[in-house]
Amino acid sequence: MMSIVAESLTRSYREDLAVDQLDLEVGSGEIHAIVGLNGAGKTTLMRMLVGMVKPDSGRALLDGVDVAAAVPSTWADVGHMIETPFGYPELTVVENVNAAARLRGVPTVDLTASTTAVIERFELGRWAAHRARALSMGNRQRLGLACALVHRPRVIILDEPSNSLDPAGVVLVRDLMRQEANTNAASILVSSHHLDELSRVAHRITVLHRGRVIGRIDPEGIDLERRFFELVHRAEAAIRTGDLNA
């Protein structure tokens, strides 16, 4: 069963067609990466998948449930970080993670253990009592990820999770995605501009351009950057000639 599904999703912003009849699937235990130039539609797609933006047409499903009709029990199994990391600036790291856990339905009896575990997992213990506004950009990113994953969701959607992270943080996120896919059978959709990093963890890499899927890259292939630009240039040439099926 596919845990994340986009069926002909389309979304426009005034004259700009951000996502165009896009189909995509992510199976249980799979890490599926999407890549594309700025404005390719990655973030808009993710926002539609979690109900932050309504599609003009098409539908999004999480664990077989239409996002438009999703109930709290559906969202309790979803974790996401899209664009801006979650974090109330006036709250401490512990308070933020506690708040996220409550919002995601973690039982009161499990709050302390869940919060402590995820803070340790993201190596935020040193800053546990610090207010979010005092954190470095990298630690705000770690906090956002901790809040997104405190409830151990089985559907995970992460938009540029390695932003602002130091090399240790990048490795931490890489290992975390592998662990969640392998041991928790999580379905993970992740976006990034770093092809080399994605190739280390992704089972599939899908290329988006101007809101469409234009091809896929083998994570185990060579010269991924060249393959990426070949697909983009071919798509641009097809747009110029009007041959959108090329």
The 8 nearest C-alpha neighbors of each residue, nearest first, counted from 0:
[[1, 2, 26, 27, 62, 63, 25, 3],
 [0, 2, 26, 25, 3, 24, 27, 4],
 [1, 3, 62, 26, 61, 27, 25, 186],
 [4, 2, 61, 25, 24, 1, 60, 62],
 [3, 5, 24, 60, 59, 23, 6, 2],
 [6, 4, 59, 23, 22, 8, 58, 24],
 [5, 7, 22, 58, 8, 57, 59, 4],
 [8, 6, 20, 57, 21, 22, 9, 5],
 [7, 9, 57, 21, 20, 6, 58, 56],
 [10, 8, 19, 18, 20, 56, 55, 54],
 [9, 11, 55, 18, 54, 17, 16, 19],
 [12, 10, 16, 17, 15, 13, 18, 14],
 [11, 13, 15, 14, 16, 17, 10, 18],
 [12, 14, 15, 11, 16, 10, 17, 55],
 [13, 15, 12, 16, 11, 17, 10, 18],
 [14, 16, 12, 11, 13, 17, 10, 18],
 [17, 15, 11, 18, 10, 12, 14, 19],
 [16, 18, 210, 11, 40, 10, 15, 209],
 [19, 210, 17, 9, 10, 40, 16, 211],
 [18, 20, 9, 210, 21, 211, 16, 8],
 [21, 19, 7, 8, 9, 22, 18, 211],
 [20, 22, 7, 8, 19, 211, 18, 6],
 [23, 21, 6, 5, 7, 20, 8, 24],
 [22, 24, 5, 4, 21, 6, 25, 3],
 [25, 23, 4, 3, 1, 5, 26, 22],
 [26, 24, 3, 1, 2, 186, 31, 29],
 [27, 25, 1, 29, 2, 186, 28, 0],
 [26, 28, 186, 29, 184, 185, 2, 1],
 [27, 29, 184, 180, 185, 186, 181, 26],
 [30, 28, 186, 26, 27, 180, 187, 31],
 [29, 31, 187, 201, 202, 188, 186, 32],
 [30, 32, 203, 188, 201, 202, 204, 29],
 [33, 31, 204, 189, 190, 188, 201, 203],
 [34, 32, 205, 190, 204, 206, 189, 31],
 [35, 33, 206, 190, 191, 207, 192, 205],
 [36, 34, 207, 39, 206, 208, 37, 33],
 [35, 37, 39, 38, 208, 34, 192, 207],
 [38, 36, 39, 35, 40, 41, 208, 192],
 [37, 39, 40, 36, 209, 17, 41, 35],
 [38, 40, 208, 209, 210, 35, 36, 37],
 [41, 39, 210, 43, 17, 38, 18, 42],
 [42, 40, 44, 43, 39, 45, 33, 190],
 [41, 43, 45, 44, 40, 46, 158, 81],
 [44, 42, 46, 40, 45, 41, 47, 17],
 [43, 45, 41, 47, 42, 46, 40, 48],
 [46, 44, 48, 42, 47, 43, 41, 49],
 [45, 47, 51, 43, 48, 49, 44, 52],
 [48, 46, 52, 50, 44, 45, 49, 51],
 [47, 49, 45, 59, 46, 50, 44, 66],
 [50, 48, 47, 46, 51, 45, 66, 52],
 [51, 49, 47, 52, 48, 66, 46, 53],
 [50, 52, 46, 49, 47, 53, 48, 45],
 [53, 51, 47, 50, 46, 54, 43, 49],
 [52, 54, 47, 50, 55, 51, 10, 67],
 [55, 53, 10, 56, 9, 8, 47, 52],
 [54, 56, 10, 9, 53, 57, 11, 8],
 [57, 55, 54, 9, 8, 58, 10, 7],
 [58, 56, 8, 7, 6, 9, 54, 55],
 [57, 59, 6, 8, 5, 60, 56, 7],
 [58, 60, 5, 48, 66, 4, 65, 6],
 [61, 59, 65, 64, 4, 63, 66, 3],
 [60, 62, 3, 64, 63, 2, 66, 4],
 [63, 61, 2, 64, 3, 60, 1, 0],
 [62, 64, 61, 60, 2, 65, 1, 3],
 [65, 63, 60, 61, 62, 66, 69, 68],
 [64, 66, 60, 67, 68, 59, 69, 63],
 [65, 67, 69, 68, 60, 59, 64, 50],
 [66, 68, 65, 69, 50, 59, 58, 53],
 [69, 67, 66, 65, 70, 64, 60, 73],
 [68, 70, 66, 67, 73, 65, 64, 71],
 [69, 71, 73, 72, 68, 74, 66, 75],
 [72, 70, 74, 73, 75, 69, 104, 103],
 [71, 73, 75, 70, 74, 76, 69, 104],
 [74, 72, 71, 75, 70, 76, 69, 77],
 [73, 75, 77, 71, 76, 72, 70, 69],
 [76, 74, 72, 103, 73, 77, 104, 71],
 [75, 77, 152, 74, 153, 73, 154, 78],
 [78, 76, 154, 74, 152, 75, 155, 153],
 [79, 77, 155, 147, 152, 148, 154, 156],
 [80, 78, 156, 147, 157, 155, 81, 77],
 [79, 81, 157, 84, 158, 147, 156, 144],
 [80, 82, 158, 83, 157, 79, 42, 84],
 [81, 83, 158, 80, 84, 42, 159, 157],
 [82, 84, 81, 85, 80, 143, 140, 158],
 [85, 83, 143, 140, 80, 86, 82, 139],
 [86, 84, 143, 83, 146, 87, 80, 142],
 [87, 85, 88, 95, 84, 143, 131, 142],
 [86, 88, 90, 89, 95, 131, 85, 132],
 [89, 87, 132, 131, 90, 86, 130, 91],
 [88, 90, 87, 130, 131, 132, 91, 86],
 [91, 89, 130, 87, 88, 94, 95, 131],
 [92, 90, 130, 129, 94, 128, 93, 131],
 [91, 93, 127, 95, 94, 131, 129, 128],
 [94, 92, 96, 91, 127, 95, 97, 128],
 [95, 93, 97, 91, 92, 96, 90, 98],
 [96, 94, 98, 92, 97, 93, 90, 86],
 [95, 97, 99, 146, 93, 98, 94, 114],
 [98, 96, 94, 100, 95, 99, 93, 114],
 [97, 99, 95, 101, 96, 100, 94, 102],
 [100, 98, 96, 102, 146, 101, 97, 103],
 [99, 101, 97, 103, 105, 98, 102, 149],
 [102, 100, 98, 104, 103, 99, 105, 97],
 [103, 101, 99, 100, 104, 98, 105, 75],
 [104, 102, 100, 75, 101, 105, 99, 150],
 [103, 105, 101, 102, 75, 106, 100, 150],
 [104, 106, 100, 101, 103, 150, 110, 107],
 [107, 105, 109, 108, 104, 110, 101, 100],
 [108, 106, 110, 109, 105, 101, 111, 104],
 [107, 109, 106, 110, 111, 105, 112, 113],
 [110, 108, 106, 107, 112, 111, 113, 105],
 [111, 109, 107, 113, 112, 108, 114, 105],
 [112, 110, 114, 113, 109, 115, 108, 97],
 [111, 113, 115, 114, 109, 110, 116, 108],
 [114, 112, 116, 110, 111, 115, 109, 149],
 [115, 113, 111, 117, 116, 112, 110, 96],
 [116, 114, 112, 118, 113, 117, 111, 119],
 [115, 117, 113, 119, 114, 118, 112, 120],
 [116, 118, 120, 119, 114, 115, 149, 145],
 [119, 117, 123, 115, 121, 120, 116, 124],
 [120, 118, 122, 116, 117, 121, 124, 123],
 [119, 121, 117, 118, 122, 116, 123, 145],
 [122, 120, 118, 119, 123, 141, 117, 145],
 [123, 121, 119, 120, 124, 118, 125, 141],
 [122, 124, 118, 126, 121, 125, 127, 119],
 [125, 123, 127, 126, 122, 119, 118, 121],
 [124, 126, 123, 127, 122, 128, 129, 119],
 [127, 125, 129, 124, 123, 128, 92, 134],
 [126, 128, 92, 124, 93, 129, 125, 123],
 [127, 129, 91, 126, 92, 93, 130, 125],
 [130, 128, 91, 126, 127, 92, 131, 133],
 [129, 131, 91, 90, 132, 133, 89, 92],
 [130, 132, 88, 133, 134, 91, 92, 90],
 [131, 133, 88, 130, 134, 89, 87, 90],
 [134, 132, 131, 130, 129, 135, 88, 139],
 [135, 133, 131, 132, 138, 139, 136, 130],
 [134, 136, 138, 137, 139, 133, 132, 140],
 [137, 135, 139, 138, 163, 140, 134, 164],
 [136, 138, 164, 163, 140, 135, 139, 141],
 [137, 139, 141, 140, 135, 136, 134, 142],
 [140, 138, 142, 136, 141, 137, 134, 143],
 [139, 141, 143, 137, 138, 142, 84, 136],
 [142, 140, 138, 144, 139, 143, 145, 121],
 [141, 143, 139, 145, 140, 144, 138, 146],
 [144, 142, 84, 85, 140, 146, 141, 145],
 [143, 145, 147, 141, 146, 142, 148, 140],
 [146, 144, 142, 148, 143, 147, 149, 117],
 [145, 147, 96, 143, 99, 144, 149, 148],
 [148, 146, 78, 144, 79, 145, 149, 80],
 [147, 149, 145, 151, 150, 146, 78, 144],
 [148, 150, 146, 151, 145, 117, 100, 147],
 [149, 151, 148, 152, 100, 105, 103, 113],
 [152, 150, 148, 149, 153, 76, 78, 183],
 [153, 151, 76, 77, 154, 78, 150, 148],
 [152, 154, 185, 76, 186, 77, 155, 151],
 [155, 153, 77, 186, 152, 185, 187, 78],
 [154, 156, 187, 78, 79, 77, 186, 188],
 [157, 155, 79, 188, 187, 189, 78, 80],
 [156, 158, 189, 80, 79, 160, 81, 159],
 [157, 159, 81, 190, 160, 189, 80, 82],
 [158, 160, 191, 190, 161, 162, 157, 189],
 [161, 159, 158, 162, 157, 172, 140, 144],
 [162, 160, 164, 159, 169, 163, 172, 168],
 [161, 163, 164, 160, 159, 140, 137, 191],
 [164, 162, 137, 136, 161, 165, 140, 138],
 [165, 163, 137, 168, 161, 162, 169, 166],
 [164, 166, 168, 167, 169, 163, 137, 161],
 [167, 165, 169, 168, 170, 164, 171, 161],
 [168, 166, 170, 169, 165, 171, 164, 172],
 [167, 169, 171, 164, 165, 166, 170, 172],
 [168, 170, 166, 172, 171, 167, 161, 164],
 [169, 171, 173, 167, 168, 172, 174, 166],
 [170, 172, 168, 174, 169, 173, 175, 167],
 [173, 171, 175, 169, 174, 170, 176, 168],
 [172, 174, 170, 176, 171, 175, 169, 177],
 [175, 173, 177, 171, 172, 176, 170, 178],
 [174, 176, 172, 178, 177, 173, 171, 179],
 [177, 175, 179, 173, 178, 174, 180, 172],
 [178, 176, 174, 180, 175, 179, 181, 173],
 [177, 179, 175, 181, 176, 180, 182, 174],
 [180, 178, 183, 176, 185, 182, 177, 181],
 [181, 179, 28, 185, 184, 177, 178, 183],
 [180, 182, 178, 184, 179, 177, 183, 28],
 [181, 183, 179, 178, 184, 180, 185, 28],
 [182, 184, 179, 185, 180, 181, 153, 178],
 [185, 183, 28, 180, 27, 181, 182, 179],
 [186, 184, 153, 180, 28, 183, 179, 154],
 [185, 187, 27, 154, 28, 29, 26, 155],
 [186, 188, 30, 155, 156, 185, 29, 31],
 [189, 187, 156, 31, 32, 30, 157, 155],
 [190, 188, 157, 32, 158, 156, 33, 187],
 [189, 191, 33, 158, 159, 32, 34, 157],
 [192, 190, 159, 193, 34, 189, 158, 33],
 [191, 193, 194, 34, 190, 35, 159, 36],
 [194, 192, 191, 196, 195, 197, 34, 198],
 [195, 193, 197, 196, 198, 192, 223, 224],
 [194, 196, 198, 193, 197, 199, 223, 224],
 [195, 197, 194, 193, 198, 199, 200, 173],
 [198, 196, 194, 199, 195, 200, 201, 193],
 [197, 199, 218, 195, 196, 200, 201, 194],
 [200, 198, 197, 196, 201, 195, 218, 173],
 [201, 199, 197, 198, 173, 177, 202, 30],
 [202, 200, 30, 203, 197, 198, 31, 32],
 [201, 203, 30, 31, 29, 200, 218, 204],
 [204, 202, 31, 201, 32, 218, 205, 217],
 [203, 205, 32, 216, 215, 33, 31, 218],
 [206, 204, 215, 33, 214, 32, 34, 216],
 [207, 205, 34, 214, 215, 35, 33, 213],
 [208, 206, 212, 35, 211, 39, 213, 34],
 [207, 209, 39, 210, 211, 35, 213, 212],
 [210, 208, 39, 211, 40, 17, 207, 38],
 [209, 211, 18, 40, 19, 17, 39, 208],
 [212, 210, 207, 208, 19, 209, 21, 213],
 [211, 213, 207, 214, 206, 208, 21, 205],
 [214, 212, 207, 206, 211, 208, 230, 234],
 [215, 213, 206, 212, 205, 230, 216, 207],
 [214, 216, 205, 206, 204, 217, 213, 203],
 [215, 217, 204, 218, 205, 214, 223, 226],
 [216, 218, 220, 219, 215, 204, 203, 223],
 [219, 217, 198, 220, 216, 204, 203, 201],
 [220, 218, 217, 198, 221, 199, 216, 223],
 [221, 219, 217, 218, 223, 222, 216, 198],
 [220, 222, 223, 219, 218, 217, 226, 224],
 [223, 221, 224, 225, 226, 220, 227, 195],
 [224, 222, 226, 225, 221, 227, 220, 194],
 [223, 225, 227, 226, 222, 228, 194, 195],
 [226, 224, 228, 227, 223, 222, 229, 230],
 [225, 227, 229, 223, 224, 228, 230, 222],
 [228, 226, 224, 230, 225, 229, 223, 231],
 [227, 229, 231, 225, 230, 226, 232, 224],
 [228, 230, 226, 232, 227, 231, 233, 225],
 [231, 229, 233, 228, 227, 232, 234, 226],
 [230, 232, 228, 234, 233, 229, 235, 227],
 [233, 231, 235, 229, 234, 230, 228, 236],
 [232, 234, 236, 230, 231, 235, 229, 237],
 [235, 233, 237, 231, 232, 236, 230, 238],
 [236, 234, 232, 238, 237, 233, 231, 239],
 [235, 237, 233, 239, 238, 234, 232, 240],
 [236, 238, 242, 234, 240, 243, 235, 239],
 [237, 239, 241, 235, 236, 240, 243, 234],
 [240, 238, 236, 237, 241, 235, 242, 234],
 [241, 239, 237, 242, 238, 236, 243, 235],
 [240, 242, 238, 239, 243, 237, 236, 244],
 [243, 241, 237, 240, 244, 245, 238, 239],
 [244, 242, 237, 245, 241, 238, 234, 240],
 [243, 245, 242, 237, 241, 234, 238, 213],
 [244, 243, 242, 237, 234, 233, 236, 238]]
